[in-house]
Amino acid sequence: MTWLLFRVVRDRPGIINELSSVMFSYGINIRNIIGNSRALMIDVEDNVNSLLTGMGSIRDIEFVNAISGPIIPLSFSQRHFMTAIKTVLAQMGTEYVGRLLYRIGYEYARAVATEIPMGDPVSTINTYLYTATAYNRLAFRGLEIRNNEVRVEFEEPFDEELDGSFTEGYIHGLINTALSRLHYVNVEKTGNTYRAMAKPVEGLAIY
C-alpha cells in the first residue's frame, strides 16, 4: 500500500481525471482518494517508481512525498491523541486549557513524526503539514528554513475558535522533532494568515 501526496498548486476542473488517466496508462490501480482543493492523497496498490515521471505532465499539481503503510496516524488517531493527553496530564495537570491544548498538539506531533519518519527535515515538515491540509486541519501555505530559523505559514486552523492552541503546539512539536533540536516558537496573525517563527534554543538538542 502506498499513498501519494500532492500539493494542488492551482485548483481547476479535470485534475482528478488527468491523475486517473496517467495512472491507468501505467496499469496502476487507485484504491482511494482523499483531500481537497489544496492537497490530495491517492492510495495505490502497485509499484509507483516509474509513475512519478509521468506525473510531471499534469499541470497545477506538485508531488510532495510517497507514504508507505497505513495512514491512520496522519488523520486524527485516537491512540496517539490519548497518548499525548496522558503525557500532558502527568507533566502539567489541567490548570490552563490553552497551555494544555498546546502541549497536547506538541506531543501528538512528536508521537506521529517519530513513528513514521519521512527522511530529511524539510520533507518531514512538508509531508505532515500537507497531510494536515488534506484532512482539513489547516491550510498550509509555505515553509522556509534559513539561517537556522524556520517559518511556517498557514491559514484556517481547525481550532481557531480555541485560539489555535493545538495547531500551534502541533507545529512546534513537528519542527522540534524533524530538526532534532529545541526551538522557541512565536506565532503571529496578519489578516487570515498565521506565521509561526521558530528559532533554535542554543546548545539544546533532542536525542
C-alpha positions as CSV (number, residue, x, y, z in Angstrom):
1,M,0.0,0.0,0.0
2,T,1.4,3.4,-1.0
3,W,-0.2,6.8,-0.6
4,L,0.9,9.5,-3.0
5,L,0.7,13.1,-1.5
6,F,0.3,16.0,-3.9
7,R,0.1,19.8,-3.4
8,V,-2.6,21.4,-5.5
9,V,-0.8,24.5,-6.9
10,R,-4.0,25.8,-8.7
11,D,-7.4,24.1,-8.4
12,R,-9.2,23.6,-11.7
13,P,-11.6,21.1,-13.3
14,G,-10.0,17.9,-14.6
15,I,-7.1,17.3,-12.2
16,I,-8.5,14.1,-10.8
17,N,-9.4,12.9,-14.3
18,E,-5.8,13.6,-15.5
19,L,-4.3,11.8,-12.5
20,S,-6.5,8.8,-13.1
21,S,-5.6,8.7,-16.8
22,V,-1.9,8.8,-16.1
23,M,-2.2,6.0,-13.5
24,F,-4.4,3.9,-15.9
25,S,-1.7,4.3,-18.6
26,Y,0.8,2.8,-16.2
27,G,-1.5,0.0,-15.2
28,I,-1.8,1.3,-11.6
29,N,-5.0,0.7,-9.6
30,I,-6.4,3.6,-7.5
31,R,-8.0,2.3,-4.3
32,N,-8.9,5.6,-2.6
33,I,-8.6,9.4,-2.9
34,I,-8.9,11.9,-0.1
35,G,-8.2,15.6,0.0
36,N,-9.5,18.9,-1.2
37,S,-8.6,21.9,-3.4
38,R,-5.2,22.3,-1.6
39,A,-3.8,18.8,-1.2
40,L,-4.6,15.3,-2.4
41,M,-3.7,11.8,-1.2
42,I,-4.1,8.9,-3.5
43,D,-3.9,5.3,-2.3
44,V,-2.4,3.0,-5.0
45,E,-1.5,-0.7,-4.7
46,D,1.2,-1.2,-7.2
47,N,4.9,-0.1,-7.6
48,V,4.9,3.6,-8.3
49,N,8.5,4.3,-9.0
50,S,8.0,4.7,-12.8
51,L,4.7,6.6,-12.3
52,L,6.3,9.7,-10.8
53,T,7.9,10.6,-14.1
54,G,4.5,10.6,-15.9
55,M,3.0,12.8,-13.2
56,G,5.2,15.7,-14.4
57,S,2.9,16.1,-17.4
58,I,0.0,17.2,-15.2
59,R,-0.3,20.9,-14.7
60,D,-1.1,22.6,-11.4
61,I,-0.1,19.8,-9.0
62,E,3.2,19.1,-7.3
63,F,4.3,15.7,-5.9
64,V,5.3,16.0,-2.2
65,N,6.0,12.5,-1.0
66,A,5.1,8.8,-1.1
67,I,3.9,7.3,2.2
68,S,4.1,3.5,2.6
69,G,1.8,1.7,5.0
70,P,-1.4,2.7,6.9
71,I,-2.1,6.4,7.3
72,I,-4.5,6.3,10.3
73,P,-1.9,8.2,12.5
74,L,-1.9,11.0,9.9
75,S,-5.6,11.8,10.4
76,F,-6.6,12.0,14.0
77,S,-5.6,8.8,15.6
78,Q,-7.4,8.2,18.9
79,R,-4.4,6.2,20.1
80,H,-1.9,9.0,19.5
81,F,-4.3,11.5,20.9
82,M,-4.8,9.6,24.2
83,T,-1.0,9.0,24.5
84,A,-0.5,12.7,24.2
85,I,-3.2,13.5,26.8
86,K,-1.7,11.1,29.3
87,T,1.8,12.6,28.8
88,V,0.5,16.1,29.3
89,L,-1.6,15.4,32.3
90,A,1.3,13.7,34.0
91,Q,3.5,16.7,33.4
92,M,1.2,19.7,33.7
93,G,-2.3,18.9,35.2
94,T,-5.3,20.8,33.9
95,E,-4.6,24.3,35.2
96,Y,-4.8,26.2,31.9
97,V,-6.8,24.9,28.9
98,G,-4.8,26.8,26.4
99,R,-1.5,25.5,27.7
100,L,-2.9,22.0,27.9
101,L,-4.1,22.0,24.3
102,Y,-0.8,23.5,23.1
103,R,1.1,20.7,24.8
104,I,-1.2,18.0,23.5
105,G,-0.7,19.3,20.0
106,Y,3.1,19.3,20.6
107,E,3.1,15.7,22.0
108,Y,0.8,14.5,19.2
109,A,3.2,15.8,16.5
110,R,6.2,14.1,18.3
111,A,4.3,10.8,18.5
112,V,3.3,10.7,14.9
113,A,6.6,12.1,13.4
114,T,8.6,9.7,15.5
115,E,6.6,6.6,14.5
116,I,6.5,7.4,10.7
117,P,9.7,9.4,9.8
118,M,9.8,11.0,6.4
119,G,13.5,11.4,5.8
120,D,15.1,14.8,5.8
121,P,13.6,17.6,8.0
122,V,12.1,19.6,5.1
123,S,10.3,16.5,3.7
124,T,9.1,15.6,7.1
125,I,7.6,19.1,7.9
126,N,6.2,19.4,4.4
127,T,4.6,16.0,4.4
128,Y,2.9,16.3,7.8
129,L,1.6,19.8,7.1
130,Y,0.2,18.8,3.7
131,T,-1.4,15.7,5.2
132,A,-3.0,18.0,7.8
133,T,-4.2,20.2,4.9
134,A,-5.7,17.2,3.1
135,Y,-7.6,16.3,6.3
136,N,-8.8,19.9,6.7
137,R,-7.0,20.6,9.9
138,L,-5.3,23.7,8.5
139,A,-4.4,25.3,5.1
140,F,-0.6,25.0,4.8
141,R,0.8,27.9,2.8
142,G,4.6,27.6,2.9
143,L,7.8,26.6,4.7
144,E,11.1,28.4,4.7
145,I,14.3,27.4,6.6
146,R,17.0,30.0,6.5
147,N,20.0,30.6,8.9
148,N,18.6,28.1,11.4
149,E,15.3,29.9,11.5
150,V,12.1,28.2,10.4
151,R,9.0,30.0,9.2
152,V,5.7,28.2,8.6
153,E,2.7,30.0,7.1
154,F,-0.8,28.6,7.4
155,E,-4.4,29.6,7.4
156,E,-7.7,28.2,8.8
157,P,-6.6,26.1,11.8
158,F,-9.4,23.8,12.8
159,D,-9.2,25.0,16.4
160,E,-9.2,28.7,15.6
161,E,-12.1,29.3,18.0
162,L,-9.8,28.0,20.7
163,D,-7.0,30.4,19.7
164,G,-5.3,27.7,17.6
165,S,-3.5,26.3,20.7
166,F,-3.5,22.7,19.5
167,T,-2.4,23.6,16.0
168,E,0.4,25.9,17.3
169,G,1.6,23.1,19.6
170,Y,1.5,20.6,16.7
171,I,3.7,22.8,14.5
172,H,6.1,23.4,17.4
173,G,6.4,19.7,18.1
174,L,6.8,18.9,14.4
175,I,9.7,21.4,14.0
176,N,11.5,20.2,17.1
177,T,11.1,16.5,16.1
178,A,12.0,16.9,12.4
179,L,15.1,19.0,13.2
180,S,16.1,17.1,16.4
181,R,16.5,20.4,18.2
182,L,14.6,22.5,20.6
183,H,13.2,25.8,19.3
184,Y,11.4,28.8,20.6
185,V,8.3,29.4,18.5
186,N,6.3,32.6,18.1
187,V,3.0,32.7,16.1
188,E,1.6,35.9,14.7
189,K,-1.5,36.5,12.6
190,T,-1.8,39.1,9.8
191,G,-5.2,39.1,8.2
192,N,-6.1,35.5,7.7
193,T,-2.5,34.2,7.6
194,Y,-0.6,32.8,10.6
195,R,3.2,32.8,10.7
196,A,5.0,30.5,13.1
197,M,8.6,31.7,13.5
198,A,10.9,29.2,15.2
199,K,14.5,29.9,16.4
200,P,16.7,27.2,17.9
201,V,17.5,27.1,21.6
202,E,21.2,27.4,21.7
203,G,23.1,24.3,23.0
204,L,20.0,22.1,23.3
205,A,19.2,19.2,21.0
206,I,16.7,16.3,21.2
207,Y,18.3,12.8,21.4
